Amino acid sequence: MEVGQTIVYIFVYLLPAATLFILSVIALLSNPSNRDNQVVAAIPFMYSTLFFFEFIRHLLPIDKSPIMVTFIFGNLGLLMLGISLHLYLQISRVYLHRKIWLYPFSLYFIPAVLIFINLFSGGNITNSDVFTQQGAWIVPEYNAKYYGTMAGSIFLILISVCIMNLGIKLENDSSRVKLLKFIRNGSIVTLLLMLILGLVNFGSILPPHSYILIGLIFSMYLVIAIYKFNLIPSLAERYLTIFDLNPNALVIINERFELIELNDAATKQIHRFGLKGTNLKEMLGQLTIGAQFADFIETLKKTPVHHQDTFSFKVNGEKIHLRMDGALMKIDANTLFAIIFRDMTKEIESSRLVNRLAYRDSLTGLANRTYFIQELENAMVLQKPVGVLLIDLNRFKQVNDRYGHLSGDEVLKAFAELLSKSFPSPHFAARLGGDEFVVLLFGITRQPQLDENIQFIRQKGKNFKVHLGEHEIPVEYSVGGAYYQYGDTLDELLMRADEQMYKEKYKDRPHERNSFN
């Protein structure tokens, strides 16, 4: 085989295989335990495998092609049948609205039967097994088996488009409707390409099985959907403020105790105790409290609103007491557990320290984060009717970059003054840090009361500008709110406020979502 011919194979097959593999890894690593991530990552991975084996097939003698296609290429294509349907049903959320027998395992039944027949019948029932050399390519014969497979593939894409249309009809979230329409349009593009690349015999002009190039194009659609439409956002992206706001160690695990997300405080605690692994039960087992933690989760399943327990153990001879607060969450049909760890060993010392610390933010004069959390916790313990407004300045980094940090500080102080005048006692505003502010409202018992306050501060901020010398700096911000309902934990209350603020912040500019995160 000539060197030039091998180089052509590398460019046509090996480079796309590597590209698709990288796309698969990117899709998986953002949340390896999430079903959406797994299914999305499987598509480029399978196409990467097809490209790789086409590369290998062209390096081997032509008489090896029937074996390669029968036992590898063809069976991978059959497996793609189940994975593709799984992808469309998972992304469209149709499986949440329509009962599907033994979902998702039933999707793989027919592919499994066909693969079994291919492997043990002694023949290939789905792919052409006759090949000829045409220029640089080893090309399959375009016979009944070949066209039968192409017809099946085209029918599958049509079904996929129908699934996406059903998902669009059932979806209430406008941002997800845009996502589903984008994926549907990508499917229509792949359908048109399949009609051309799959049914037309290009001979030696294009490489054989050139319809697998569709996989590269559709995988690019998936990657664009991930970053432009937030196809598979991590929980940290969804609840970014609550992760940053919570001063305690916060982790989210699935029913198998696998770590899904954790904040910086949790990472520090894990390093502090020298824990290794990604399974929280096994990690806590290193501290001899793994079984106790498993019992904690079982209790939490029975009392999902909230459960609390204290765990005691020794690290390097030092007695440690950890208090765990947990709540069960249902997100995208997945059962997850949010666990907050608080080291109670230094609780007395911390309380004394808090009493000595000033409760004011040194820059703005507002209450600080510590005071806000303490007052909110006290109000919730006493079951006072309170509401929370989370406020985040928009594009504040651009102010710092353009006018300097001193000017940015003046903007923060001016905005703090606006909040103080807008919400007099008994309400109060606090600065959480950076460009994040919060308002604690008292006497809020109903959603309309909360909505009035949200609308009030939005109106206050219309045309709000800060004058710095000859510069006039417009200040914009996003607001989200929630009010305390019986049984709420602090994190649940703040999470609802954060979700509303997050939606407002990015509703008109979804393309900026990842860059701001």
One Martini backbone bead per residue (centre of mass of N, CA, C, O) as a GRO file, in nm:
protein
  517
    1MET     BB    1   0.096   0.036   0.022
    2GLU     BB    2   0.071   0.358  -0.010
    3VAL     BB    3   0.143   0.640   0.160
    4GLY     BB    4  -0.071   0.830   0.038
    5GLN     BB    5  -0.312   0.642   0.099
    6THR     BB    6  -0.281   0.642   0.407
    7ILE     BB    7  -0.319   0.946   0.444
    8VAL     BB    8  -0.606   0.953   0.341
    9TYR     BB    9  -0.722   0.767   0.562
   10ILE     BB   10  -0.653   0.950   0.797
   11PHE     BB   11  -0.828   1.194   0.708
   12VAL     BB   12  -1.104   1.037   0.660
   13TYR     BB   13  -1.099   0.854   0.945
   14LEU     BB   14  -0.909   0.922   1.193
   15LEU     BB   15  -0.977   1.220   1.250
   16PRO     BB   16  -1.284   1.185   1.293
   17ALA     BB   17  -1.252   0.980   1.523
   18ALA     BB   18  -1.105   1.173   1.717
   19THR     BB   19  -1.317   1.396   1.722
   20LEU     BB   20  -1.555   1.223   1.828
   21PHE     BB   21  -1.419   1.130   2.086
   22ILE     BB   22  -1.390   1.412   2.211
   23LEU     BB   23  -1.693   1.479   2.210
   24SER     BB   24  -1.769   1.248   2.399
   25VAL     BB   25  -1.601   1.336   2.643
   26ILE     BB   26  -1.729   1.613   2.681
   27ALA     BB   27  -2.020   1.508   2.732
   28LEU     BB   28  -1.946   1.321   2.983
   29LEU     BB   29  -1.773   1.496   3.197
   30SER     BB   30  -1.996   1.696   3.310
   31ASN     BB   31  -2.182   1.408   3.382
   32PRO     BB   32  -2.135   1.075   3.411
   33SER     BB   33  -2.414   0.987   3.579
   34ASN     BB   34  -2.585   1.099   3.358
   35ARG     BB   35  -2.802   0.994   3.120
   36ASP     BB   36  -2.776   1.218   2.912
   37ASN     BB   37  -2.469   1.207   2.882
   38GLN     BB   38  -2.445   0.912   2.796
   39VAL     BB   39  -2.618   0.927   2.535
   40VAL     BB   40  -2.477   1.160   2.393
   41ALA     BB   41  -2.188   1.025   2.398
   42ALA     BB   42  -2.257   0.765   2.228
   43ILE     BB   43  -2.279   0.875   1.945
   44PRO     BB   44  -1.982   0.972   1.881
   45PHE     BB   45  -1.854   0.706   1.967
   46MET     BB   46  -1.978   0.520   1.753
   47TYR     BB   47  -1.876   0.680   1.508
   48SER     BB   48  -1.580   0.657   1.581
   49THR     BB   49  -1.572   0.349   1.549
   50LEU     BB   50  -1.653   0.337   1.252
   51PHE     BB   51  -1.412   0.497   1.142
   52PHE     BB   52  -1.190   0.315   1.253
   53PHE     BB   53  -1.279   0.047   1.102
   54GLU     BB   54  -1.249   0.167   0.820
   55PHE     BB   55  -0.948   0.209   0.843
   56ILE     BB   56  -0.872  -0.086   0.893
   57ARG     BB   57  -1.009  -0.210   0.640
   58HIS     BB   58  -0.814  -0.049   0.433
   59LEU     BB   59  -0.548  -0.202   0.542
   60LEU     BB   60  -0.673  -0.452   0.448
   61PRO     BB   61  -0.763  -0.694   0.279
   62ILE     BB   62  -1.048  -0.744   0.088
   63ASP     BB   63  -1.125  -1.033   0.224
   64LYS     BB   64  -1.188  -0.885   0.517
   65SER     BB   65  -1.446  -0.713   0.486
   66PRO     BB   66  -1.685  -0.908   0.546
   67ILE     BB   67  -1.599  -0.959   0.840
   68MET     BB   68  -1.598  -0.668   0.943
   69VAL     BB   69  -1.898  -0.607   0.872
   70THR     BB   70  -2.042  -0.843   1.014
   71PHE     BB   71  -1.895  -0.822   1.320
   72ILE     BB   72  -1.883  -0.490   1.336
   73PHE     BB   73  -2.013  -0.266   1.162
   74GLY     BB   74  -2.306  -0.380   1.154
   75ASN     BB   75  -2.346  -0.404   1.471
   76LEU     BB   76  -2.301  -0.109   1.535
   77GLY     BB   77  -2.540  -0.009   1.367
   78LEU     BB   78  -2.756  -0.159   1.534
   79LEU     BB   79  -2.692  -0.021   1.805
   80MET     BB   80  -2.765   0.266   1.701
   81LEU     BB   81  -3.068   0.228   1.700
   82GLY     BB   82  -3.111   0.233   2.011
   83ILE     BB   83  -2.950   0.491   2.079
   84SER     BB   84  -3.113   0.692   1.909
   85LEU     BB   85  -3.386   0.654   2.046
   86HIS     BB   86  -3.284   0.719   2.328
   87LEU     BB   87  -3.199   1.007   2.271
   88TYR     BB   88  -3.472   1.127   2.177
   89LEU     BB   89  -3.637   1.049   2.432
   90GLN     BB   90  -3.454   1.195   2.636
   91ILE     BB   91  -3.451   1.488   2.522
   92SER     BB   92  -3.775   1.517   2.484
   93ARG     BB   93  -3.931   1.370   2.734
   94VAL     BB   94  -4.142   1.153   2.644
   95TYR     BB   95  -4.105   0.933   2.873
   96LEU     BB   96  -4.268   1.120   3.084
   97HIS     BB   97  -4.556   1.111   2.909
   98ARG     BB   98  -4.491   0.815   2.794
   99LYS     BB   99  -4.542   0.493   2.826
  100ILE     BB  100  -4.257   0.267   2.832
  101TRP     BB  101  -4.167  -0.038   2.798
  102LEU     BB  102  -3.887  -0.094   2.964
  103TYR     BB  103  -3.744   0.162   3.006
  104PRO     BB  104  -3.472   0.138   2.778
  105PHE     BB  105  -3.449  -0.175   2.704
  106SER     BB  106  -3.656  -0.209   2.463
  107LEU     BB  107  -3.473  -0.057   2.245
  108TYR     BB  108  -3.257  -0.323   2.236
  109PHE     BB  109  -3.396  -0.580   2.132
  110ILE     BB  110  -3.378  -0.583   1.821
  111PRO     BB  111  -3.072  -0.537   1.793
  112ALA     BB  112  -2.996  -0.795   1.954
  113VAL     BB  113  -3.122  -1.000   1.762
  114LEU     BB  114  -2.964  -0.918   1.504
  115ILE     BB  115  -2.684  -0.964   1.621
  116PHE     BB  116  -2.720  -1.262   1.684
  117ILE     BB  117  -2.772  -1.350   1.393
  118ASN     BB  118  -2.506  -1.245   1.273
  119LEU     BB  119  -2.310  -1.420   1.462
  120PHE     BB  120  -2.480  -1.726   1.430
  121SER     BB  121  -2.569  -1.770   1.111
  122GLY     BB  122  -2.318  -1.710   0.897
  123GLY     BB  123  -2.442  -1.422   0.822
  124ASN     BB  124  -2.550  -1.121   0.648
  125ILE     BB  125  -2.858  -0.933   0.693
  126THR     BB  126  -2.765  -0.596   0.670
  127ASN     BB  127  -2.507  -0.634   0.474
  128SER     BB  128  -2.284  -0.606   0.248
  129ASP     BB  129  -2.044  -0.885   0.129
  130VAL     BB  130  -1.955  -0.722  -0.136
  131PHE     BB  131  -1.633  -0.636  -0.286
  132THR     BB  132  -1.454  -0.354  -0.438
  133GLN     BB  133  -1.200  -0.201  -0.620
  134GLN     BB  134  -1.202   0.174  -0.613
  135GLY     BB  135  -0.928   0.277  -0.614
  136ALA     BB  136  -0.885   0.356  -0.274
  137TRP     BB  137  -1.151   0.184  -0.246
  138ILE     BB  138  -1.364  -0.035  -0.053
  139VAL     BB  139  -1.658  -0.138  -0.210
  140PRO     BB  140  -1.979  -0.197  -0.181
  141GLU     BB  141  -2.250  -0.356  -0.281
  142TYR     BB  142  -2.553  -0.237  -0.430
  143ASN     BB  143  -2.786  -0.409  -0.271
  144ALA     BB  144  -3.050  -0.524  -0.097
  145LYS     BB  145  -2.915  -0.503   0.179
  146TYR     BB  146  -2.820  -0.216   0.158
  147TYR     BB  147  -3.100  -0.078   0.097
  148GLY     BB  148  -3.238  -0.187   0.348
  149THR     BB  149  -3.063  -0.036   0.552
  150MET     BB  150  -3.123   0.250   0.445
  151ALA     BB  151  -3.427   0.240   0.490
  152GLY     BB  152  -3.410   0.199   0.795
  153SER     BB  153  -3.256   0.462   0.857
  154ILE     BB  154  -3.464   0.658   0.742
  155PHE     BB  155  -3.697   0.565   0.925
  156LEU     BB  156  -3.558   0.642   1.191
  157ILE     BB  157  -3.538   0.947   1.136
  158LEU     BB  158  -3.842   0.993   1.110
  159ILE     BB  159  -3.907   0.906   1.397
  160SER     BB  160  -3.728   1.118   1.535
  161VAL     BB  161  -3.882   1.365   1.431
  162CYS     BB  162  -4.148   1.285   1.568
  163ILE     BB  163  -4.044   1.291   1.856
  164MET     BB  164  -3.966   1.592   1.855
  165ASN     BB  165  -4.249   1.700   1.792
  166LEU     BB  166  -4.374   1.586   2.051
  167GLY     BB  167  -4.188   1.732   2.248
  168ILE     BB  168  -4.273   2.019   2.161
  169LYS     BB  169  -4.576   1.985   2.236
  170LEU     BB  170  -4.515   1.906   2.554
  171GLU     BB  171  -4.354   2.160   2.594
  172ASN     BB  172  -4.323   2.462   2.812
  173ASP     BB  173  -4.034   2.539   2.763
  174SER     BB  174  -3.896   2.766   2.553
  175SER     BB  175  -3.594   2.680   2.559
  176ARG     BB  176  -3.652   2.375   2.490
  177VAL     BB  177  -3.793   2.423   2.224
  178LYS     BB  178  -3.543   2.533   2.080
  179LEU     BB  179  -3.375   2.282   2.117
  180LEU     BB  180  -3.563   2.076   1.973
  181LYS     BB  181  -3.562   2.224   1.700
  182PHE     BB  182  -3.260   2.199   1.651
  183ILE     BB  183  -3.248   1.889   1.652
  184ARG     BB  184  -3.458   1.845   1.431
  185ASN     BB  185  -3.304   1.996   1.208
  186GLY     BB  186  -3.060   1.806   1.221
  187SER     BB  187  -3.225   1.556   1.132
  188ILE     BB  188  -3.308   1.663   0.854
  189VAL     BB  189  -3.024   1.691   0.746
  190THR     BB  190  -2.952   1.388   0.776
  191LEU     BB  191  -3.171   1.288   0.587
  192LEU     BB  192  -3.072   1.426   0.327
  193LEU     BB  193  -2.788   1.296   0.335
  194MET     BB  194  -2.884   1.003   0.327
  195LEU     BB  195  -3.018   1.016   0.045
  196ILE     BB  196  -2.741   1.073  -0.091
  197LEU     BB  197  -2.507   0.896   0.053
  198GLY     BB  198  -2.678   0.617   0.073
  199LEU     BB  199  -2.812   0.582  -0.237
  200VAL     BB  200  -2.563   0.686  -0.386
  201ASN     BB  201  -2.327   0.587  -0.627
  202PHE     BB  202  -1.986   0.716  -0.627
  203GLY     BB  203  -1.770   0.520  -0.608
  204SER     BB  204  -1.447   0.681  -0.620
  205ILE     BB  205  -1.523   0.968  -0.512
  206LEU     BB  206  -1.619   0.837  -0.249
  207PRO     BB  207  -1.628   0.697   0.033
  208PRO     BB  208  -1.734   0.441   0.184
  209HIS     BB  209  -1.984   0.484   0.390
  210SER     BB  210  -2.045   0.807   0.375
  211TYR     BB  211  -2.289   0.829   0.580
  212ILE     BB  212  -2.104   0.861   0.842
  213LEU     BB  213  -2.071   1.170   0.814
  214ILE     BB  214  -2.331   1.234   0.966
  215GLY     BB  215  -2.218   1.188   1.251
  216LEU     BB  216  -2.041   1.440   1.254
  217ILE     BB  217  -2.268   1.647   1.213
  218PHE     BB  218  -2.458   1.562   1.449
  219SER     BB  219  -2.247   1.596   1.674
  220MET     BB  220  -2.224   1.900   1.633
  221TYR     BB  221  -2.512   1.960   1.713
  222LEU     BB  222  -2.484   1.858   2.005
  223VAL     BB  223  -2.259   2.053   2.094
  224ILE     BB  224  -2.416   2.310   2.038
  225ALA     BB  225  -2.648   2.238   2.233
  226ILE     BB  226  -2.475   2.239   2.488
  227TYR     BB  227  -2.364   2.551   2.459
  228LYS     BB  228  -2.624   2.714   2.354
  229PHE     BB  229  -2.876   2.533   2.511
  230ASN     BB  230  -2.807   2.353   2.749
  231LEU     BB  231  -2.867   2.040   2.727
  232ILE     BB  232  -2.648   1.944   2.984
  233PRO     BB  233  -2.668   2.066   3.266
  234SER     BB  234  -2.539   2.118   3.547
  235LEU     BB  235  -2.614   2.171   3.870
  236ALA     BB  236  -2.417   2.407   3.906
  237GLU     BB  237  -2.545   2.578   3.677
  238ARG     BB  238  -2.835   2.591   3.785
  239TYR     BB  239  -2.704   2.642   4.104
  240LEU     BB  240  -2.472   2.854   4.139
  241THR     BB  241  -2.542   3.041   4.380
  242ILE     BB  242  -2.599   2.819   4.595
  243PHE     BB  243  -2.314   2.701   4.587
  244ASP     BB  244  -2.167   2.973   4.666
  245LEU     BB  245  -2.336   3.058   4.921
  246ASN     BB  246  -2.269   2.809   5.068
  247PRO     BB  247  -2.053   2.759   5.347
  248ASN     BB  248  -2.099   2.467   5.319
  249ALA     BB  249  -2.091   2.142   5.259
  250LEU     BB  250  -2.194   2.042   4.922
  251VAL     BB  251  -2.377   1.758   4.803
  252ILE     BB  252  -2.451   1.540   4.516
  253ILE     BB  253  -2.638   1.238   4.489
  254ASN     BB  254  -2.716   0.925   4.414
  255GLU     BB  255  -2.845   0.604   4.469
  256ARG     BB  256  -2.521   0.505   4.447
  257PHE     BB  257  -2.342   0.744   4.591
  258GLU     BB  258  -2.266   0.926   4.364
  259LEU     BB  259  -2.097   1.193   4.261
  260ILE     BB  260  -2.221   1.490   4.103
  261GLU     BB  261  -2.185   1.732   4.317
  262LEU     BB  262  -1.962   2.003   4.439
  263ASN     BB  263  -1.828   2.222   4.641
  264ASP     BB  264  -1.559   2.377   4.770
  265ALA     BB  265  -1.609   2.295   5.064
  266ALA     BB  266  -1.618   1.989   5.005
  267THR     BB  267  -1.337   1.961   4.884
  268LYS     BB  268  -1.187   2.047   5.142
  269GLN     BB  269  -1.295   1.820   5.326
  270ILE     BB  270  -1.184   1.583   5.166
  271HIS     BB  271  -0.887   1.671   5.197
  272ARG     BB  272  -0.878   1.686   5.504
  273PHE     BB  273  -0.961   1.361   5.533
  274GLY     BB  274  -0.837   1.191   5.289
  275LEU     BB  275  -1.030   1.123   5.059
  276LYS     BB  276  -1.128   0.852   4.831
  277GLY     BB  277  -1.316   0.897   4.547
  278THR     BB  278  -1.688   0.880   4.424
  279ASN     BB  279  -1.811   0.727   4.675
  280LEU     BB  280  -1.953   0.828   4.961
  281LYS     BB  281  -1.982   0.569   5.124
  282GLU     BB  282  -1.687   0.474   5.086
  283MET     BB  283  -1.552   0.730   5.195
  284LEU     BB  284  -1.690   0.713   5.482
  285GLY     BB  285  -1.571   0.433   5.542
  286GLN     BB  286  -1.284   0.556   5.607
  287LEU     BB  287  -1.446   0.679   5.883
  288THR     BB  288  -1.664   0.453   5.987
  289ILE     BB  289  -1.963   0.586   5.842
  290GLY     BB  290  -2.104   0.433   5.602
  291ALA     BB  291  -2.348   0.282   5.731
  292GLN     BB  292  -2.477   0.533   5.860
  293PHE     BB  293  -2.522   0.679   5.590
  294ALA     BB  294  -2.711   0.468   5.462
  295ASP     BB  295  -2.931   0.509   5.678
  296PHE     BB  296  -2.977   0.807   5.619
  297ILE     BB  297  -3.087   0.763   5.327
  298GLU     BB  298  -3.322   0.577   5.399
  299THR     BB  299  -3.465   0.788   5.574
  300LEU     BB  300  -3.488   1.004   5.348
  301LYS     BB  301  -3.687   0.840   5.168
  302LYS     BB  302  -3.919   0.864   5.395
  303THR     BB  303  -3.807   1.184   5.455
  304PRO     BB  304  -3.757   1.403   5.197
  305VAL     BB  305  -3.755   1.694   5.304
  306HIS     BB  306  -3.597   1.620   5.591
  307HIS     BB  307  -3.268   1.539   5.737
  308GLN     BB  308  -3.093   1.471   6.055
  309ASP     BB  309  -2.741   1.420   6.156
  310THR     BB  310  -2.477   1.278   6.363
  311PHE     BB  311  -2.120   1.238   6.319
  312SER     BB  312  -1.861   1.027   6.460
  313PHE     BB  313  -1.495   1.071   6.458
  314LYS     BB  314  -1.152   0.993   6.370
  315VAL     BB  315  -0.860   1.214   6.303
  316ASN     BB  316  -0.561   1.179   6.414
  317GLY     BB  317  -0.709   1.167   6.715
  318GLU     BB  318  -0.946   1.350   6.628
  319LYS     BB  319  -1.247   1.470   6.719
  320ILE     BB  320  -1.541   1.441   6.509
  321HIS     BB  321  -1.833   1.648   6.419
  322LEU     BB  322  -2.102   1.574   6.197
  323ARG     BB  323  -2.350   1.749   6.029
  324MET     BB  324  -2.642   1.628   5.856
  325ASP     BB  325  -2.820   1.754   5.572
  326GLY     BB  326  -3.119   1.637   5.399
  327ALA     BB  327  -3.246   1.598   5.052
  328LEU     BB  328  -3.487   1.519   4.820
  329MET     BB  329  -3.461   1.492   4.454
  330LYS     BB  330  -3.640   1.570   4.144
  331ILE     BB  331  -3.450   1.536   3.833
  332ASP     BB  332  -3.524   1.433   3.540
  333ALA     BB  333  -3.617   1.149   3.681
  334ASN     BB  334  -3.411   1.186   3.910
  335THR     BB  335  -3.264   1.063   4.208
  336LEU     BB  336  -3.161   1.294   4.457
  337PHE     BB  337  -2.904   1.412   4.699
  338ALA     BB  338  -2.883   1.665   4.941
  339ILE     BB  339  -2.576   1.739   5.120
  340ILE     BB  340  -2.494   1.878   5.441
  341PHE     BB  341  -2.189   1.976   5.591
  342ARG     BB  342  -2.112   2.016   5.947
  343ASP     BB  343  -1.874   2.130   6.165
  344MET     BB  344  -1.924   2.096   6.522
  345THR     BB  345  -1.651   2.122   6.675
  346LYS     BB  346  -1.637   2.459   6.613
  347GLU     BB  347  -1.903   2.597   6.706
  348ILE     BB  348  -1.830   2.761   6.953
  349GLU     BB  349  -1.599   2.921   6.827
  350SER     BB  350  -1.769   3.037   6.594
  351SER     BB  351  -1.975   3.189   6.767
  352ARG     BB  352  -1.771   3.380   6.899
  353LEU     BB  353  -1.668   3.501   6.635
  354VAL     BB  354  -1.935   3.617   6.534
  355ASN     BB  355  -1.978   3.810   6.779
  356ARG     BB  356  -1.712   3.982   6.698
  357LEU     BB  357  -1.815   4.036   6.434
  358ALA     BB  358  -1.906   4.220   6.193
  359TYR     BB  359  -2.226   4.277   6.011
  360ARG     BB  360  -2.060   4.438   5.791
  361ASP     BB  361  -1.993   4.568   5.491
  362SER     BB  362  -1.712   4.752   5.418
  363LEU     BB  363  -1.808   4.891   5.146
  364THR     BB  364  -2.145   4.937   5.168
  365GLY     BB  365  -2.287   4.886   5.470
  366LEU     BB  366  -2.411   4.633   5.461
  367ALA     BB  367  -2.501   4.348   5.517
  368ASN     BB  368  -2.380   4.039   5.552
  369ARG     BB  369  -2.378   3.711   5.497
  370THR     BB  370  -2.385   3.612   5.790
  371TYR     BB  371  -2.632   3.777   5.882
  372PHE     BB  372  -2.835   3.677   5.678
  373ILE     BB  373  -2.829   3.373   5.746
  374GLN     BB  374  -2.901   3.402   6.043
  375GLU     BB  375  -3.176   3.550   6.007
  376LEU     BB  376  -3.308   3.337   5.826
  377GLU     BB  377  -3.287   3.099   6.018
  378ASN     BB  378  -3.446   3.224   6.251
  379ALA     BB  379  -3.710   3.271   6.095
  380MET     BB  380  -3.754   2.968   6.020
  381VAL     BB  381  -3.764   2.850   6.304
  382LEU     BB  382  -4.015   3.058   6.373
  383GLN     BB  383  -4.200   3.080   6.119
  384LYS     BB  384  -4.167   3.326   5.949
  385PRO     BB  385  -4.280   3.556   5.714
  386VAL     BB  386  -4.067   3.520   5.436
  387GLY     BB  387  -3.848   3.677   5.192
  388VAL     BB  388  -3.644   3.647   4.885
  389LEU     BB  389  -3.394   3.848   4.715
  390LEU     BB  390  -3.211   3.796   4.424
  391ILE     BB  391  -2.919   3.991   4.316
  392ASP     BB  392  -2.767   4.058   3.987
  393LEU     BB  393  -2.529   4.200   3.818
  394ASN     BB  394  -2.486   4.307   3.494
  395ARG     BB  395  -2.183   4.321   3.359
  396PHE     BB  396  -1.967   4.405   3.584
  397LYS     BB  397  -1.693   4.333   3.459
  398GLN     BB  398  -1.703   4.558   3.241
  399VAL     BB  399  -1.671   4.789   3.439
  400ASN     BB  400  -1.395   4.712   3.550
  401ASP     BB  401  -1.246   4.698   3.273
  402ARG     BB  402  -1.313   5.000   3.180
  403TYR     BB  403  -1.297   5.181   3.476
  404GLY     BB  404  -1.234   5.013   3.716
  405HIS     BB  405  -1.245   4.914   4.049
  406LEU     BB  406  -1.320   5.184   4.180
  407SER     BB  407  -1.573   5.225   4.010
  408GLY     BB  408  -1.705   4.961   4.089
  409ASP     BB  409  -1.736   5.036   4.388
  410GLU     BB  410  -1.929   5.276   4.336
  411VAL     BB  411  -2.154   5.106   4.218
  412LEU     BB  412  -2.204   4.929   4.466
  413LYS     BB  413  -2.274   5.164   4.660
  414ALA     BB  414  -2.511   5.279   4.498
  415PHE     BB  415  -2.681   5.018   4.499
  416ALA     BB  416  -2.698   4.988   4.805
  417GLU     BB  417  -2.855   5.252   4.848
  418LEU     BB  418  -3.102   5.171   4.686
  419LEU     BB  419  -3.181   4.930   4.868
  420SER     BB  420  -3.205   5.078   5.140
  421LYS     BB  421  -3.434   5.278   5.044
  422SER     BB  422  -3.636   5.051   4.936
  423PHE     BB  423  -3.571   4.870   5.223
  424PRO     BB  424  -3.685   4.922   5.502
  425SER     BB  425  -3.767   4.875   5.799
  426PRO     BB  426  -3.749   4.536   5.857
  427HIS     BB  427  -3.597   4.528   5.624
  428PHE     BB  428  -3.303   4.391   5.437
  429ALA     BB  429  -2.985   4.435   5.303
  430ALA     BB  430  -2.728   4.236   5.127
  431ARG     BB  431  -2.394   4.128   5.081
  432LEU     BB  432  -2.250   3.837   4.943
  433GLY     BB  433  -2.066   3.921   4.698
  434GLY     BB  434  -1.952   4.111   4.482
  435ASP     BB  435  -2.254   4.132   4.267
  436GLU     BB  436  -2.420   4.018   4.520
  437PHE     BB  437  -2.758   4.032   4.636
  438VAL     BB  438  -2.989   4.074   4.922
  439VAL     BB  439  -3.336   4.039   5.038
  440LEU     BB  440  -3.514   4.066   5.346
  441LEU     BB  441  -3.853   3.978   5.388
  442PHE     BB  442  -4.133   4.074   5.571
  443GLY     BB  443  -4.463   3.944   5.553
  444ILE     BB  444  -4.451   3.690   5.353
  445THR     BB  445  -4.733   3.472   5.225
  446ARG     BB  446  -4.745   3.551   4.914
  447GLN     BB  447  -4.680   3.577   4.583
  448PRO     BB  448  -4.789   3.866   4.522
  449GLN     BB  449  -4.605   4.008   4.726
  450LEU     BB  450  -4.342   3.928   4.591
  451ASP     BB  451  -4.400   4.046   4.308
  452GLU     BB  452  -4.419   4.340   4.399
  453ASN     BB  453  -4.118   4.362   4.489
  454ILE     BB  454  -3.992   4.289   4.221
  455GLN     BB  455  -4.125   4.516   4.057
  456PHE     BB  456  -4.023   4.749   4.230
  457ILE     BB  457  -3.710   4.708   4.181
  458ARG     BB  458  -3.725   4.724   3.876
  459GLN     BB  459  -3.832   5.015   3.860
  460LYS     BB  460  -3.597   5.145   4.019
  461GLY     BB  461  -3.380   5.045   3.787
  462LYS     BB  462  -3.475   5.230   3.583
  463ASN     BB  463  -3.231   5.427   3.462
  464PHE     BB  464  -2.989   5.344   3.632
  465LYS     BB  465  -2.720   5.567   3.733
  466VAL     BB  466  -2.365   5.635   3.747
  467HIS     BB  467  -2.166   5.909   3.848
  468LEU     BB  468  -1.822   5.948   3.707
  469GLY     BB  469  -1.770   6.228   3.638
  470GLU     BB  470  -1.791   6.196   3.288
  471HIS     BB  471  -1.936   5.939   3.367
  472GLU     BB  472  -2.213   5.715   3.265
  473ILE     BB  473  -2.339   5.432   3.444
  474PRO     BB  474  -2.517   5.170   3.369
  475VAL     BB  475  -2.755   4.970   3.566
  476GLU     BB  476  -2.800   4.618   3.571
  477TYR     BB  477  -3.047   4.362   3.674
  478SER     BB  478  -3.129   4.058   3.845
  479VAL     BB  479  -3.437   3.892   3.962
  480GLY     BB  480  -3.518   3.680   4.247
  481GLY     BB  481  -3.781   3.481   4.417
  482ALA     BB  482  -3.889   3.380   4.759
  483TYR     BB  483  -4.099   3.205   4.990
  484TYR     BB  484  -4.184   3.080   5.286
  485GLN     BB  485  -4.244   2.733   5.347
  486TYR     BB  486  -4.348   2.479   5.498
  487GLY     BB  487  -4.042   2.282   5.532
  488ASP     BB  488  -3.825   2.453   5.455
  489THR     BB  489  -3.516   2.507   5.357
  490LEU     BB  490  -3.274   2.719   5.297
  491ASP     BB  491  -3.193   2.594   5.020
  492GLU     BB  492  -3.474   2.580   4.891
  493LEU     BB  493  -3.536   2.879   4.899
  494LEU     BB  494  -3.283   2.978   4.739
  495MET     BB  495  -3.326   2.802   4.488
  496ARG     BB  496  -3.584   2.936   4.387
  497ALA     BB  497  -3.465   3.219   4.358
  498ASP     BB  498  -3.234   3.137   4.166
  499GLU     BB  499  -3.401   3.028   3.931
  500GLN     BB  500  -3.543   3.295   3.863
  501MET     BB  501  -3.288   3.466   3.818
  502TYR     BB  502  -3.161   3.287   3.598
  503LYS     BB  503  -3.386   3.315   3.386
  504GLU     BB  504  -3.373   3.625   3.358
  505LYS     BB  505  -3.069   3.660   3.283
  506TYR     BB  506  -3.104   3.444   3.006
  507LYS     BB  507  -3.364   3.480   2.824
  508ASP     BB  508  -3.219   3.695   2.600
  509ARG     BB  509  -2.910   3.528   2.633
  510PRO     BB  510  -2.818   3.211   2.583
  511HIS     BB  511  -2.523   3.252   2.459
  512GLU     BB  512  -2.407   3.355   2.760
  513ARG     BB  513  -2.430   3.140   2.981
  514ASN     BB  514  -2.144   2.999   2.990
  515SER     BB  515  -1.967   3.253   3.020
  516PHE     BB  516  -2.089   3.336   3.297
  517ASN     BB  517  -2.041   3.059   3.447
   0.00000   0.00000   0.00000
